[in-house]
Amino acid sequence: MNAAELREKTPDELRAELEKLKKESFNLRFQQATGQMENTSRMKAARREAARVKTILNEKAAAAAAE
């Protein structure tokens, strides 16, 4: 999901997306620890997507505070 798509979402939708990504990261860490992970690049992608969501949330919060 790119930043433009995320900017169209509401803060509640972004928080739900962030929660989903955190759960995915947790599950990926467990898979790695148990040796069941097949796609190791997904860990990096999930981390970056979570960071992207957090950035958009912070932008929206700053914009709301400026108003």
N, C-alpha and C positions, 0 to 999 in steps of 0.2 A: 504494500500500500504506500503510495507516495504522499508527499506533504500536501499537495493540492487537494487530494481526496480527504485527508484528515482535517483540513481547515474548514471543509464544508459541514463537518459533524458538530453536534452540540457538545458542550463539556461533559454531560452525563454519558453520552455515547463514547467519548474519548476515555473516560474513566473505566467504562466497561471493557473497552479494547485493551487498555493498560492491564487490567486485572487478568484478562485472557492471556496476554503475552507473558505476564509473570508466572502464571500457572504452567504455560508451555515451557518456559525456561527451567522451572523447577523439575518438570518431568524429564526434560532433556538432560539435566544434571544427573538425575537418577539413572537414566539410560546409560550415560557415559560411565558412571561409577560401577555399574553392573556389567559393563561390556556389551550391552545390547544395542548401542547406537550405530545406526547405519549411515546417516547423513550428518557428518560432523559440522558442516558449514551452516547448518540450521541454527546452531547455538549462537553464532556470530550474528546471523540475520535477525534472530529473535531479540537479541540485546539491542541491536541498532534500531529496530522498529519500536521497541519500548522507549528508547531515548528520543526518537522522533515524536512519539505521542506526548511524552513529557514536555518537550520543547513547545509543541503547539498549545498544550494546556497552559504553560507559563505565559506564552504570547497572549492568549485569550484573557488570562487573569490580569496581565499588565494593561491590556486595552480596556478592560472593564474598570480598572482602578483609575485610569486616566480620564475616564468620562465623568 
